[in-house]
Amino acid sequence: MIYLDNASTTNYKPQVVIDAVVECLTKYPFNPHRGGVVSLELQQKLQETRHKLKLLCNNPNAHVVFTSGCTEALNLAILGNARRGHIIISATEHNSVVRPVMQLKAKGIVDVSIVQPSQSGQLMVQDLQKELRKDTYMLIVNQASNVTGTAQNLRELGAFARANNLIFLCDCAQSMGYFPTDMVKNNVDLVAIAGHKGLHAMQGVGALIFNERAIPKPIKFGGTGTESHLTTQPKTLPESLESGTQPCANILSLNAGIDWWLSNYKNSAKNITYCQNLLLDGLQSIPGVTVYSKPNKSGIVSFNVGQMDSNFVADHLAERYNIIVRGGLQCAPLMHQYLGTINQGVVRASVSCVTTKTECFALLNAVQSLVKMA
């Protein structure tokens, strides 16, 4: 199998990640911080993971809450900070942002403005300024598009948000593990991440990292293992936002994944850039193929073959050539409206640190064969 759907989930799991999961399941098959020396060891490893995530975002004073993934992290950030007023989002957003925001709108709690990017895919401050209202309280932007890989200029957007006293939330699902996110320098208040993409951890773990300006209210309630005498949700962080049993093996896989990435990110980035450029150059040279991506650090290359439905292309590549890519809308319908591909979708190929030149040429040859069918 040739796996080129790493923007969904990276299929490469480093041995240190596998070892961390095995160790957790064998040495720590219980809940953290529930008494006993070994349980306290597990709690310390969770705290260590929080610390590493703070450093990845260059914000040692941030709070870190573990979630089931980036979707839950974004829901916590949006719903946990909801109030009556106005929210600005970009047309590049994933449905993990669009749907909770639109749920608030449907309930009559917020109004929503959707800002289109420029032809380059960048959000422009002057366009955000046009949507600003007296009751605007939040700006939501993904650092890198999951459809095209285009990265936003967080420094400019963050400066705009802070100057207008907005909460600035960044969806970093497609950037964390690929290129830096600096919360302090870019005035980012909340960062939502997934563990199973650029950090090579298991599915089922993500995190919300946030500062004192944007502490969410709980959106789920239950046992925290602390302050159990209370019949109301405790206020102590992070416990107040982490009700239920923690997915400890998943979190320890994230811990190990961060370490592996820190030791290998230069070589990983080099291979991603090399393979991505092979695909971009090769696809652009094939008549009848439309390429929507430009060089980006997330390894995403999106394209279409003539007027063929993107899901048909993805299915054909899988069935005929055993090449795994992603067709359709990638859960980002607003972005496809912007691209003009809402009916066709796009074929998204996404490379990783272990993608090879041979695999890239296999995709290019398969696409050339498809063009002859168009």
Helices and strands as residue ranges (DSSP letters): E 2-3, H 15-27, H 37-56, E 63-67, H 70-80, E 85-90, H 95-106, E 110-115, H 125-131, E 136-142, H 154-163, E 167-171, E 190-194, E 206-210, G 212-214, G 239-241, H 248-284, E 289-291, E 300-305, H 310-321, E 323-324, H 333-339, E 347-350, H 357-373
